[in-house]
Every structure is written in structure tokens, then in C-alpha cells.
Amino acid sequence: MFASVAQRIECLSSEQVIEVRFLSGAPSMWFIYIVECADGSYYTGITNNIKRRINEHNRSNSISAKYTRYRRPVKLVYSEKNDTRSEATKREAEIKKLSRDAKENLIRGPVAQR
């Protein structure tokens, strides 16, 4: 039986550590994020660990998105929390369909009413 702590598998050939978490009933949080690439374009994705994922986009060729691999560095400009991966995936699809202007409005957030 697995404990609720992360079990690590070290891949010495690629110098990566893959974490496999077996959580006993604990809810996981999923995030939708938008990064701005060095060329000014936006990339939208989902993850359960934003800090790790941004690091992967900026440093790793093997696990970064192909799109961001050639547009480094990327910086996080927006994120949202979701309770499930399914919800996050649906929201990611919605955001990806937005125009650039709509994405920029989302990133800026609500404008204070005057």
C-alpha cells in the first residue's frame, strides 16, 4: 500500500526526478496559466504545480511545450485555480479560443468602475 508522501523515481540518464504522488483522498488543485513568451506571444496551459511548470518551460527541452521551447524565456502573466483537472482542461480550451485582445483583458483583470 502506498503512503500519502511522494515517491520519487530518479532517472539518472536524464538527470530528472519524476514525482509520483499517491494521495489518499486529498484534493489536488489544478491551475490554468498564461505565460508571455520572449517574442510577445501567449501560451496557455494547465498544471498542478505552477512554479515547476514555468521552470520546465524555461529550462527543459524534454518536457517543455514545443511552442515555448523556441520562445524563451517565458514569464507567468495569469493563473486561475480549479478543483479538478477536467474543469481546468475545459477552461484552458475556452481561454485558447479567445482573441489576443480578450486574453490581454483577462490578464489585466477587471477595470475599476468610475
C-alpha positions in Angstrom: 0.0 0.0 0.0 1.2 3.5 -0.8 1.7 6.2 1.8 0.5 9.7 1.1 4.0 11.0 0.7 5.6 11.5 -2.8 7.6 8.6 -4.1 10.5 9.6 -6.3 12.0 7.8 -9.2 15.3 9.1 -10.2 16.2 8.9 -13.9 20.0 9.3 -13.8 20.4 9.3 -17.5 18.2 12.4 -18.0 19.0 13.9 -14.6 15.3 14.4 -13.9 13.3 13.4 -10.9 9.8 12.3 -11.6 7.4 12.7 -8.7 4.5 10.3 -8.4 2.1 11.3 -5.7 -0.4 8.9 -4.2 -2.7 11.0 -2.2 -5.3 9.3 0.0 -8.4 11.3 -0.7 -6.7 14.7 -0.5 -8.0 17.1 -3.2 -5.5 18.3 -5.8 -5.6 21.8 -7.1 -5.2 22.5 -10.8 -4.2 25.7 -12.4 -4.8 27.3 -15.8 -1.9 29.6 -16.7 -0.9 32.0 -19.4 2.8 32.8 -20.0 4.1 35.6 -22.1 6.9 34.4 -24.4 10.1 36.3 -25.3 8.5 37.2 -28.7 5.4 38.7 -27.0 3.1 35.8 -27.8 1.0 34.0 -25.2 0.9 30.3 -24.3 -1.9 28.8 -22.2 -1.6 25.5 -20.3 -2.7 23.6 -17.2 -0.7 22.2 -14.3 -0.9 21.2 -10.7 2.4 23.0 -9.9 2.9 26.4 -11.5 6.4 27.0 -10.2 7.6 23.7 -11.5 5.9 24.1 -14.9 7.2 27.6 -15.6 10.7 26.2 -14.7 10.2 23.4 -17.2 9.1 25.8 -19.9 12.3 27.9 -19.3 14.9 25.2 -18.8 13.9 21.7 -20.1 13.8 20.7 -23.7 12.4 17.2 -23.0 9.3 18.3 -21.1 8.6 21.8 -22.1 6.0 22.6 -24.6 7.3 22.7 -28.2 5.8 26.1 -28.7 7.6 27.7 -25.7 10.9 25.8 -26.3 11.9 28.3 -29.0 10.4 31.4 -27.4 12.3 31.5 -24.1 12.3 33.0 -21.6 8.6 32.9 -20.6 7.1 34.7 -17.7 3.8 33.9 -15.9 1.2 36.7 -16.5 -2.0 35.0 -15.4 -3.3 32.0 -13.4 -6.6 30.6 -12.2 -7.4 27.8 -9.7 -9.7 24.9 -10.5 -10.7 21.9 -8.3 -10.3 19.2 -10.9 -8.2 18.5 -14.0 -11.4 18.2 -16.0 -12.5 21.7 -15.1 -9.0 23.1 -15.8 -8.9 21.5 -19.2 -12.3 22.9 -20.2 -11.3 26.4 -19.0 -8.0 26.1 -20.9 -9.9 25.3 -24.1 -12.1 28.4 -23.5 -9.0 30.7 -23.0 -7.2 29.3 -26.0 -10.2 30.3 -28.2 -10.0 33.9 -27.0 -8.6 36.6 -29.2 -5.3 38.2 -28.2 -7.3 41.3 -27.0 -9.6 39.2 -24.9 -6.6 37.4 -23.4 -5.0 40.7 -22.5 -8.2 41.9 -20.9 -8.2 38.7 -18.8 -4.6 39.2 -17.8 -5.3 42.9 -16.8 -8.3 41.8 -14.7 -11.4 43.8 -14.0 -11.2 47.5 -14.5 -12.3 49.6 -11.6 -15.5 51.4 -12.2 -15.5 55.2 -12.1 
